[in-house]
Amino acid sequence: MRAPILRSTLVAVCATAAVTLAGAAPATAVPPTPARAASLAPGLGSVTELFAERLLLADKVAAAKYGTDKPIDDPVRERQILDDVAARAVGLGLNPDAVTAVFRDQIEANKLVQRGLYARWDAHPEERPTERPDLVKEVRPALDRITTALLTALRETEGLRARPSCGPRLRMAAAWSAYGHRLDTLHVEGLVRALPSVCEG
């Protein structure tokens, strides 16, 4: 499914999920906690929850880089991450190429959010971050934790991801994760960008 169609589908599912969960219009609904949202989409929810968490860290990455000479694109660091997850995938009995594709999508999704935040901050200086997170001490340990958890989730969902029903299940899980984390439009777009390589069927 092409990205624009997938995004509109995901947004529509989010709205439907809001009504179903809260029994009220989305404008008056109270989003569930992320854990509650994940429980409503078992299986692939463990994957999309980690995608959402990783995307929210993009805000800190962007805040750390914005206004500095650090570029959003970091090919050397990206290659290190992809080589690392490929090697770890082999140890977990996973297809390293498939796992690398999933993480490449995560990196691209993260950069999509960063670029969107840069554009927002350029247009609205009053919204610019007032603190600069430490990439090495604060952000990377959190990303490393998510990487380990995501590798585990990919192993545990290997069977589900190979089924023909993976696509619809993944979109529903992503919708609940977006809803539970109260993702705005930019982060929903990032979440959509993170999905293409998950299903192996």
Steps between C-alpha positions, in 0.01 A plus 500: 500500500639840405592740781222762441234228500653332804517830688135581431403148602697527821347836588152362434567196716627727778177695494290183506710362784442817700124465474505128574719532806352807662140470386513867405605727218877519449502862613378399846673163525775443752783299342600182681845450640750356249490167684120493478514589131748219435277252681219586259718394206680189626782343306625769266421766758831416666672609180300817433534613860877496462471683167300774672747524788789528257321771303440705813874489566544673163388818678801478730733416213373801309530724805858383549596577138291803414711813456827305501727362229372146565304387193177302514651243265789309658597220259785372716284465811214352296731238351624409848144448620402288199814286521440447873136392464586271207760321712264475797221372274714202403546414867123511547433277201347783297559593139764776521387662175140519619603643836729753334210615282281553808765708673578696184134601496527605865796721418319660206187552712709665770659734246158584356389619843823692556460684169141581585602639836775711342245648260259567787766668710624708206146623440415547870807607698294514819462121482871430480641277777650682795726212603748293302493130600827310515500260204765269646395487865123544472367412156715212377452283811123533451533413132720201587235375743232527233724324247544201732129488579407530133727212400327288764157611376591415141605153609183447702276618215682321218207266437243781504707711264508220243121462486283656227308682775813684614419821310156568650617389845801728477292802402260439787788461747661818366171688538469399865862594565453838331186557704648386828807721461292795375716531190447815296479501121877521454565202725217301340671560167820373658320193630363428152853531362621248760261221390580379146757229581329341799285246315694225329213327322 
